[in-house]
């Protein structure tokens, strides 16, 4: 298979990336891959490379009106759409709106389905039970059912104590 850029050398680097719901594939020789910066995983976006090949591009101007910007790293919503990556951990909060829908479209779900460590399953069950009890406690207090609230408070304390005693040594 020949390189999609130079059409002269055999391709040795193969990339696939989902861009706006469409799978884009690019085959590159070693020289073109180095020239395009593909060997540096932090600086490569398939959309940037496709722009120079006459392909459809999703690159937007950095100053798109209404574009959200991360106040910590300066990353914009356009940057995220272009690269498919965030600039820093704070970006997850800044760009959180719509992120769940995007993840669901990419992975068909937003919750992990599959194997998990056994101790995590127990911890997760305790946390879910605690959250449920705390919600019930808030409802009982709001409706001024103080006897039920006291019972729920005790159940929360007991569940927290069980979780603490079942946690393996060294875990925080």
N, C-alpha and C positions, 0 to 999 in steps of 0.2 A: 504494500500500500504506500503510495507516494504522499509526501508532505503537502498539506492543504495550502501552505503559504508559498513555498518556492517551487513546488511541483517537480523538483529535480531529485532530491534525496528520498531514501526510504524513511517512512515515519517510524519513530521509536518511542514517541511520547503520545499518549492518547488521553484526551480529556472529554468528560461529559459533564454538563451543568444544566440545571433546570432554570430557564430564564423565562419569566412571565408564563409559567405553565407549559413551556415547550422545551423539549430536550434538545440541546445543541451539542454536537460532537465535533471535535477538532483533532486532527492527526498531524503531528509535527515531527520534523527531523531534529536531531540534537542541536544543530546550529540555530535554527529558527526558535526552538524552545528557549535557548539561552538569550537570544536577541529580544524575545517578547517578555522575558522575566519570569518564565514559567518555573524555573528552577528555584525561585524564591517564593515559597508558599504564602508568605505574608503579603506579598505585593502583587499577586496575580488575580485578575478577574477575567474570566472568559469573555465577558461583554466588551471589555477594553480591546481585546485582541480581535474579536469579530468586527469591531468598528473599522479596523484597518483593512479588512478583507472584503468589503462590499456586502457583508451580511447585514441582516436586520440588527439594529443595536437598541439596547435599552438604556444607554447612557443618557443621563439628564444633566442639564446645567446645574452647577453647585448652588446657584442662587435662585432656585425655583421658588416662586411666591408661596408662602404658607408652609415652607419646608421647616420641620422641626430640627433643632440643633442641640446636640449634647453639650451642656455647659462645662463638662469636665474635659472632653477631648476634642470638641469642635466638629465631631462627626455629624453629617446631615442625613436626613431620611433618604435623599437621593444617593448618598454614598452607600447606605445600606442596601438599597434596591440594586445598585450597580454591582456591588461586590458580594452581597449575600452574607456579609460579616458585620459585626459590630466593632466599634473602635475601642470600647472599654466596658467594664462591668456596669457602669452607670447607664449606658445606652439601653440596657434591658428595661429600665424604668422609664426613660425618656420616650422610647418607641414602643412601649407596652401595648398601646391601643392598636388593635388589629393584629398583634403578634400571635395571639392564640389562634385566630382564624388561619393565618399563614402556616403555622405549625400543623394545624389540623389538615390543611390541604396537602402539605408535604408528607406527613406521616400517617394520615388517616385517623389520628387520635392525638390527644394532648396528655394522656396519662400512660405511664409505662404498663405494658401488658407482657407478661413473661415471667421468667424466673427471677426471684429475689432471694437474698440471704434469709434464712429462717428467723434469725433474731430481728431482722427488719420487719418481717410480717407481724411479729408480736408487738413491736414498738408501734407500728402503724395502727394496729388494732386498738392499742391503749390510747393513742392520740385521737383517733376517730371517736372513741368512747368519751374521752375528756371533752372534746369539742361539742358532742351531742349533749352531755351533761351541763356544760356551761351555757349553751343556748337555752336549755330547759330552765336553768337557774334564772337567767335573765327574764324569761317569760313569767316565771313564778313571782319574782320580785315586782315586775311590772303590773301583774294582776293582784298584788298584795297578798299572795298566798304564802305567808311566812313559814308555816309548818312545812310545806313542800320545799320551800327554798332552803330551810335548815337541813332537810333530808338530802337534798341534792348537793349542798355544800359538803356534807359528810361523805357522800358517795364520791365526790370529786377528790377530797383528801385521801380517801382509801385507794382510789384508782391511781393517784399520783404516787402514793407510797408503794403500791404494787409495781409500778413502772420503775421506780428508783431501785427497788430491791431485786428486780429481775435483770437490770442492766449489767452487762459484763464489766468486770473491773477494767479500769483504764479508759472506758468510753465516757465522753462528756456530752 
